[in-house]
């Protein structure tokens, strides 16, 4: 059985490095930066990535549902994270080596700390869970708490400077371009 061809559409201001693994129907919004060695796999349904997201090396984003996986704006997927959430809101941080299962949706301003796992609660009588806004998952046992939002302005300013730096540096060292259709407005 042959695999269906990929259909990848990227906004003209996005940076998609050459050594990425993009499979399935994927739409990449304005200002998105996809590092080399990142994997985005629309296995069952399409993936739509909102504006100004950063997807770092060895990050894996998979849609295992037939519905569209919508990823909001300003999300940061750090090195080695694995995200299979059915939907992702805005301004979330997925730190290195964290994992999100396909039964857990992420709302806005959530932080999954390094090495944590977001799974459906054991013994839960539901098939899906939505993390409340400002949820922080942390520690070896993936504990949860709600963040009060302090320091958010500093975090957003840091993200903006980081993206600006990547836009300057990545084109110098990594060749961008693939069989991608660039659109002036994809979202």
C-alpha positions in Angstrom: 0.0 0.0 0.0 1.5 3.3 -1.0 1.5 6.4 1.2 -0.7 9.3 0.2 1.3 12.3 -1.2 2.1 15.1 1.1 0.5 18.5 0.6 2.5 21.2 2.4 1.5 24.9 2.3 3.7 27.5 4.0 3.3 31.2 4.4 6.0 33.1 2.5 7.4 34.5 5.8 7.9 31.1 7.4 11.3 29.4 7.6 11.2 25.7 6.9 14.7 24.2 7.0 15.6 21.6 4.3 16.4 18.7 6.7 12.9 18.3 8.1 10.4 15.4 7.9 7.0 16.8 6.8 4.4 14.2 5.9 0.7 14.5 5.1 -1.5 17.6 4.7 0.3 20.5 6.6 -0.4 24.2 6.6 2.3 26.4 8.1 1.4 30.0 9.2 3.2 33.3 9.0 6.5 33.6 10.8 6.8 29.9 11.8 10.3 28.6 12.2 10.9 24.9 11.7 14.4 23.7 12.6 16.3 20.9 10.8 15.5 17.4 12.1 12.0 18.4 13.2 9.2 16.0 12.3 5.6 17.0 11.5 3.4 14.0 10.6 -0.3 14.4 9.7 -0.9 10.7 10.0 -4.7 10.6 9.9 -5.9 14.2 9.5 -4.3 17.6 8.5 -2.2 19.8 10.7 -2.6 23.6 10.7 0.2 25.5 12.5 -0.6 29.1 13.6 1.6 32.1 13.3 5.0 32.6 14.9 5.5 29.1 16.3 9.0 27.7 16.8 9.6 24.0 16.2 13.1 23.0 17.3 15.3 20.0 16.4 14.1 16.5 17.0 10.6 17.8 17.9 7.8 15.4 16.8 4.3 16.6 16.1 1.8 13.9 15.1 -2.0 14.1 14.3 -3.5 10.6 14.8 -7.1 11.9 14.6 -9.1 12.4 11.4 -10.1 15.9 12.6 -7.8 18.9 11.9 -5.1 19.4 14.5 -5.0 23.1 15.1 -1.9 24.6 16.7 -2.4 28.2 17.8 0.0 31.1 17.7 3.3 31.7 19.5 3.8 28.1 20.6 7.4 26.9 21.3 8.2 23.2 20.7 11.7 22.6 22.2 14.3 20.0 21.4 13.0 16.4 21.5 9.4 17.0 22.6 6.7 14.7 21.3 3.2 16.2 20.9 0.1 14.3 19.7 -2.5 16.6 21.3 -5.7 16.9 19.2 -5.5 20.7 19.5 -3.2 23.3 21.0 -4.1 26.8 21.9 -1.8 29.9 22.0 1.4 30.8 23.8 2.3 27.3 25.1 5.8 25.9 25.8 6.8 22.3 25.3 10.2 21.9 27.0 12.8 19.3 25.9 11.7 15.7 26.0 8.2 16.3 27.2 5.4 14.1 25.8 1.7 14.9 25.2 -0.7 12.0 24.4 -3.3 12.1 21.8 -6.1 12.2 24.4 -4.9 15.5 26.0 -5.8 18.9 24.4 -3.7 21.9 25.4 -5.5 25.3 26.0 -3.5 28.6 26.3 -0.4 29.6 28.2 0.5 26.1 29.3 4.0 24.9 30.1 5.1 21.2 30.0 8.4 21.1 31.7 11.3 19.0 30.6 10.8 15.2 30.6 7.1 15.4 31.8 4.2 13.4 30.3 0.7 14.7 29.8 -1.6 11.6 29.9 -5.3 11.1 30.5 -5.8 10.7 34.2 -5.8 7.1 35.3 -9.4 5.8 35.9 -10.9 8.7 34.0 -14.3 8.1 32.6 -13.7 10.4 29.7 -11.7 9.8 26.5 -10.3 13.3 26.2 -9.0 15.9 28.6 -8.4 19.6 28.0 -5.7 21.2 30.2 -7.0 24.5 31.7 -5.2 27.7 30.7 -2.0 28.4 32.6 -1.5 24.8 33.6 2.1 23.9 34.4 3.2 20.2 34.3 6.4 19.7 36.2 8.6 17.2 38.1 9.4 13.5 37.9 5.8 12.6 38.6 4.3 15.1 36.1 2.5 17.0 38.8 0.1 19.8 37.8 -0.6 23.3 39.1 -2.0 26.5 37.7 0.4 29.4 37.0 -0.6 32.9 38.0 0.9 34.4 34.8 3.6 36.4 36.6 6.6 37.0 34.3 4.5 36.5 31.2 5.5 39.8 29.6 9.2 38.9 30.0 8.6 35.5 28.5 6.9 36.9 25.5 9.6 39.5 25.0 12.3 36.8 25.2 10.4 34.7 22.6 10.2 37.6 20.2 14.0 38.2 20.5 14.7 34.5 20.1 12.6 34.4 16.9 14.3 37.5 15.5 17.7 35.9 16.2 16.6 32.6 14.5 15.4 34.6 11.4 18.8 36.2 11.1 20.9 33.1 11.8 19.1 30.1 10.3 19.2 31.2 6.6 23.0 31.7 6.9 23.7 28.2 8.0 20.8 26.0 6.9 19.4 26.0 3.4 15.6 26.5 3.4 13.3 25.2 0.7 11.6 22.0 -0.3 8.7 21.0 -2.4 6.5 23.4 -0.5 3.8 25.6 -2.0 4.1 29.1 -0.6 1.0 31.1 -0.2 0.6 34.8 0.7 -2.1 34.0 3.2 -2.7 30.4 4.3 -4.7 30.8 7.4 
